[in-house]
Amino acid sequence: MLQPTQRRCDRCGCSLSQYNTDTLCSVCARSRTWETSLPTVPEHVWFDQDVRNALSAWDFARASRLIRLRGGLRQEDMAQLTGLSQAFLSMMESGNRRLTNIDKIVEFLTGLAVPAELVPLPLPRAPLSTQQESLAQFAGDADPTLPWTTARMVAALDTAVGGSAMKRRRFLTASGVALTAFVNQWDRAEAEPLHRAAKGSQLTQELLDSLQRTTDGLRTMDASSGSGPLTELGNTHLKFLRHLMDHTSYDMAMGRRLAAIVADTATQTGWFAFDSGKREQTLGYLYTALRAAKASGDIRLGAGALSYIAIHAYSTEAPHHAVTAAQTAREKVRKLGTPALEAMLLTRQARGHAKLGERQAALAALGRAAELCAQGRSEHDPEWLYWINEGEIHGQTGSCHLDLGDPRNAITNFTKAREALNPGDHRTRGLFLSRAATAHFTNGEFEAGSATAHEALNLADQLQSARLNDHVDAMLGHLRPVTNNPYAQGVLERAADAAETRSRT
């Protein structure tokens, strides 16, 4: 007699009971509510005459309420789609707030995917659909909705490493529709096989090994001493990789590995640009990394690029895009057996939830991240993800608690983080110390906060990281209203002396 095939949980892989008719075990089933895909507005809503009338009259309060009710959505769903806070939507629907800013109106409409013909925007040119409006920024090969060919990957790389300022700005968007388009197309598009039969010399594994070591070396330098001049070094490395793509011969396997190195290097260079304060350049590198990751066939590299897109999003007042990017990446790697990679993505998702004030979703994501981190690295986890450990999880948990207005729990987790971080990861330690000091000050603990602040200042003096300096400035901002406090005075005087020393040198 044939034995029935053992069924396993779609998420964690454990054996399912014969009495369980679900595809998840009981533990995973209890936590799947925060893991659902981005909600959508059902198509039938746009044929509702009341909805159409409200949109035609630009009555966004009534339109929001009708779309929500007719589509069976919650205000939390509407907030996630539009980027507007749930509190704002509630006040708008009740008539206490109005949606008047044109950028926010566009984001509201595009987030809900409102058909363009229902709300003609008063723009000084022929009306285009909202999607066309946004994607018009992506001239020619930069359009993410076009097939993801090798030529377009190279065009994106050209723009990132050597394009004019105007060309680079085509990678940016205020509304975030472009970001969503890149994320969606990376998830769905098919990549063209990467193969070049050029007359140049044959690309060798030894050269590729050396190129990967260069990228790894830049990554290590960044963790220990900050981004500093690394953006230019990464850019130079990318230019050489670009040269090899056109002037060497390689088969499909070698071409895919070259694309993987491009993806890894572009991701790191995008991070260097972000950490050094060059945020207007960041997305160009990260979009290039997505294209190169697609060409390489390595989903993990694409997930890595999306993780940095998520950081960029929650750091630039677009936390809903952080959640979308992290969730999309997690969905793609879910069956690869990469617990460290998924744990890292969960921390990015949690930061987005925390910035949105979604406490339960943030803590659920962090809890799952801790569980996965405790499993240890698997053979399928990427080598570039060496820095994920218990300290990182505690530090991101502390950061979420701080964003959620819970300084006491933030302090507890930052204390655990400093005990478990990698010793050489000085910048991360500096970031967590500055946030820990902020939590102490917020909680009225000036003596403990002062001691922690001095440690953060010590690291900021040693590192070249505009991002860490921004965190230190935010930390100092909590002390300026209480300059009569002796602990506050000590920290502010130390920071002023350091700033004066830097200006002289």
N, C-alpha and C positions, 0 to 999 in steps of 0.2 A: 504494500500500500504506500502510495506517495505521501510524504509528510508535507503539511502546508508550509509555504515559505515564511520564515520568520520576518515579521514586520518590524520596522525600526522608526524611531522618531525622526521627522524631517529636519529638526533643528540640532539636537544633541547626539542623535544616533543610537540612543539606548533602545533595548528591546521593548516592544509594546505588548501589553497584556492582550490575550485573545478576546477579552471583553471590552477592550478600548476600540471604539469605532472611529476615533479621531486619527489624524495623521501626526499628532504631537502627544508626547507624554504629558502626564498631569501637571508636572512642574512647569514645562514650557508653555502649556496651554494657559496656565494662570497668568503668565506674563506677556502673552501675545498681543494684549490690547494696546500696548505702547509701541508695538513693532509693525503695525499695519502700514500699508503703503499710503502715499499721499492721497487724500480724499479728492474726489472729482465731482463736478456738478453734472447731474444726468442730462443727457441731450434734450429730453422732453421739456425741461425747464424753459429753454429758449423759445418754445412755441406757445408758452403761456401768455395770454394777452395782457394780463395785469403786469407781468414782469416786463414785457416789451414796452408798455406804456410808461412804467416807472423809469426805465432806462432812457427812453426817448425824451422824457421831461427832465433828465439829469437829476432825478430824485433818488439819490444813492442810498439814503436811509431806508426808504420804502423798498427799493430794489434789493438791498441786502437782506431785509427781513423776508421778502417774498422768495428770493432765491434759496435762502436757508430753509424755509418751511416747505416749499415745493420740492426741494431736492433732498429733503430728509437729512439735512446737515446740522451740526451743532455750531455754536459760535466759536468753539475751539477749532473746528474744521475750517471755518471761514477765516479765522486769524492765521492759520497755517498756510492757507492758499494765498492770501492777499498780503501778508506781511504786516497788516495792521494789528494792533494789540486787541485782545478780547475786550478789555475795558473800553477802548475807543469805539469798537463796533457796537458794544452795548449802549454806550451813550449816544452814538450816532443813530441807532435804530429807535431810541426813545426820544429823539429830537433835541438832545442836550449838546450835541456836537455836530459839526458839518464837515463834509469832505470837500475842500475847495482848492487845495494845492494840485496843480496839473500833473506833477510827477506822481503824487500819491494816487490820483484818479487813474492814471495809466497803469500803475502797479495793481490797483484794485481790479481793473477790468481785465488785464492780462493774466493775473493770478487766477481769476475765475474762468478764464478762457471765454469771455463774452464775445459772441460773433461781432465782427467789426461793423457790420451794417446796422446793428441795433443802437450804437452810440457813435454818431459821427463827431469826431473830435475837431474843434475849431483851429486847425493848423493851416499855416499860410502856404498850402500846396494841395494838390489833388489828394482826396482821402485815400489812405491805404489801410489795410488791416493792421491791427496792433502788432501781429507777428511780423508783417512786412516792415512796419515802422522800425521795430527793434533790429531785425536782421539786416536792414539797409546799412547798418554800421559795418557789416561784414562784407566789404566789397569783394567781388570775384571769389577767389579760392578760399577766402576766410569764412565764408558762409558755412556754418556747421551742419546745415540741413542737406548740403550737397554730398554726394558719395565720398566716403573717407578713403581717398586714393593716396598712393605714395607721393604723387606730385603735390597734393594739398598739404600733406605732412611737411614736405620740404618747404613749401611756401610759408607755412606757419612758423617754421624754424627760422627762415630768412627774416621774417618780420620781427621775431623776438630778439634775434641777435644783432640785427643791423638795420632794421626798418627805421624810417623817420618817426619823429614824435607823433605826427599826424597818423601815420600808419599804425603805430602802437595803440593809439587811442581808439582805433576801430575795434580793438579787442575788449573795450570797456563798455559798460552800460549802466545807466543809473537805475533802470527799472528791474534789472536782474533777469529779464527774459532771455538774454543771450546766455547767461550762465546756465539757466534751466535747459536751453537748447543744447548746449554742449554736453551737459550731464545726460540728457535723454538720448542724444545721438551716440554718445560713447556706449551707452547701455544697449542700444538696439542696432546700430549700423554694422554692416559687414565691411571688413577691411580688405583692400586689394592685396594680393600676395606680393611680398617684397623681394624682388629678384632683379639684379642688374648684371648684364653681360657686357661690361665696359672693356675698353682696350687697356685700361690701367692695370697696375700690378694686382695680384691676387691678395685679398684681405686674409690675414692669418689669425689663428686663434691666439697666438702669442701677443699680437698687437692688441686684440680685443681685451685680453687679460690685463694688459698694461693700461689701457684706457679705462677699464672698470676700476683698477686700483687708484687711478687719478681721482675719479669721482668719489670713491670711498675715502680717500685722503682729505678731500675738501669737506666731506661730511664730518669727519672726525675733528678737523680744525674748527669748524663752526661750533660744535658742541663744547669744545674746550675754551675757545677764545672769542666767540661771537662772530657775526657775519663780516664786520669790517670791510676789507677790500675783496671779499670772496665773490661778490656779484660779478666783478670784472673778470676774475679768474675763471668762474663758471662760464661766463659768456665767451671767453677765449677758447675754453675747452669745447664748447658747443660749436664754435666756428670751425674748429679742426674736424670734429665729427661730421659737420656739414660738408666739408671738403672731401672727406673719405666717401661719403655717399655718392658723390658725382665722379670721383676720379679713381675708384678702385673697382675690382670685379669681385663678385661674391654670389654664392648660391642662396637659396631661400633660407636655409638654416643660419648661415652667417649673416644674411641681411636682417633676419629677425633679431639676432643678438645685437647687431649694431643699433637697430631701432630701440632695443631695450636699454642700451646704454644712453642713447639720446633721451629717452623718457626719464630715466633715473636722474641724469644730469640736469635736464630742464626743470624737473620738480625741485631739485636742490637749489638751482639758481633762482627759481621763483621764490623759494623760501629765503634765500640770502637777500634778495631785493626787498622782500617784505620786512625782514628783521632789521635791515639797515635803513628803513623808513622810505624806501622807494616804492610805495604801494601802487603807483600808477603803472609800473612795469610788471607787477607780479602776475596778473592774470594772463598776460601774453605768454609767459613761460609755461604756466600751468596748463593753458589750453593746448599749447604745443606738446606738452608731456602727455596729455590725453590722446592726442592723435598718434604720437609715437608708440605709446603703450598699446593702442589698438593694432598698429602695424606689427608690433612684436608678438602679439598673441598672448601676452602675459597679463592676465586680469589683475594680478596683485599690484603691478606698477600703476595701472589706471586707478585702483583703489587708493594707492599712495598719493597720487596727484589730487584726487578728490578730497583726501583728508586735509591737504593744505588749502584747497579751495574752501573747505568748511571753516578752517581757522580764519582765513581772510574774510569770510562772510560774517562770522559772529564777532569779529573785531571791527567791522565797518558798518555796524548797525543793520545787518541783514541776517539775523540768526535763523530765520525760517529757511533760508537757502543753505545754511550749515546743516540743518536737520535733513533736508532733501538730499544733499550731496552725500552725507554719511550713510543715510538709509539706502541710497542707491548702491553705493559701494558694498555695503554689508550684504545686500541681497545677491550681488554677483559672487562674493567670496564665500557665501554661507556653506557651500558643500565642498570646499577645498580642504577642510581640516587645518585651518590656520588660526588657532585660538589667539595668538598674540596680535595678529593683524586685526581680527574682529574686535578684540578688546580695545585696541587703539581707536578704531572707528567709533566704537560705542562712547568713548570719552569725548570725541568731537561732537557726536550727536547730543550727548548730555549737556555739553556747554551751550549748544544752541537752544535746547529746551530750557536751561536755566536762565539764559538771557531773555527768553520769552516769558519767564515766570511760571513755567510748567513744572512745578516741583515734583509731582508724582512721576512724570515721564523721565525727568532727569535722574532721579534716584533709582528708578527701575533700570535705566540704561547703565548707570554706574555699578549697581549690584551685579548685573550680568557681566560687566567688564571685569570686575574683581573675580568672579567665578572662573572666567576664561583665563585670566592671568595666572590664577592658582594652578591651572592645568600644566603650565610651563609651555615652552616653545615646542612646536612640532617640526618634523623634517620638512614640512611644506611651508612653514613661515619664511618670509623673505629675509635674507641676511642683513639687508639695510635696516631692518626693524630691531636692531640689537638693544635699543634703549628702553623698550617697554618692560617695566618691572613693577613691583608692588609700590615703590616710591612714586612712580609716575601716576599710578591709579589714585593713590592717596592725595597727591598734589592736585590732580584734576577734580577730585571730589571736593577738596577744600575750596577750589576756585568756584565750583558750582554753588556751594553753600554761601560763599561770599556774595555771588550774584543774586542769590535767593534771599539775601538779607538775614542770614543766620551766622553771625561771626563766631559764636562759641563753637559750633560744630566745625566751622572752617579752621579755627585754631587747632582743634584736635587732630584734624586730618593733615594739616601742614606740619605739625609736630611729627606725625608718623612718616610723612614724606621725606623729611630731612634725614631721618634715620635709615631710610631704605633706598635713596637715590644712588645712581652710579656716581662714584667719587669724582670722575672726570667731567661730568656734565655740569659745568660751572654756571652756564647761562640759565639752565632750568632751575638750578638751586637758587640763583639770584632772583628769578621771577617769583618762585614760590615764597622766598623770604620776604620780598617786598609786599606780596599779597598777605602773608601772615602778619606782617607789621600793621598793614591796613586793618586787618581783622581785629588785632589787639586795640588799636586806636579807636575803632568803631565801637568796641566793647568797653571803652573807658579805661583800658589797662595800659597806661602810658609808660610805666617802668619796663614791663615786658616788651611792649611795642618798640620802645627806644632801643633796647638791646638788639632786637631783631633787625630794626632799621639800620643800625650801624653795620651789621653783617652784610645786609643788602648793598649798602653804600660801598663797602670794601670790594665786593665783587663788581659793582658797576664801574669802579675806578679801573679795574683790571681788564674789563671786557669791552669790545667794540660792538655794542648792540643798541641801536636806536630804540628797539622795542623794550628792552630792559630799562633804558633811560626814561621812557614814557611811563612805565610802571612805577619807577622811583618818583617821578614828578607827581603821579596820582597819589602815591603814599604821602609825600610831603604836603600835598593839598589838604590832608586831614589834620595837619598840625598848624597850619597858618592861622586858623581862627583861635588857637589857644596858645599864642606865643608867650603868655605869662607862665605857662607850665614849664618848670625847669628841664624836664626830660625833652619836651618839644623844642625848647631853646637849643639844647645841646645838639639835637639831630639837625635842625635847620642851620645852625652855625657851621656844623661839619659839612653839610651839603654846599653851603655858600663858599666855604674855603676851597672845596674841591672844584667848584665851577670856576672860581677865580684862577686856580692853578692851571686848569685846562685852557682858559682863555689866554694865559701868558705863554703857553707852550704851543 
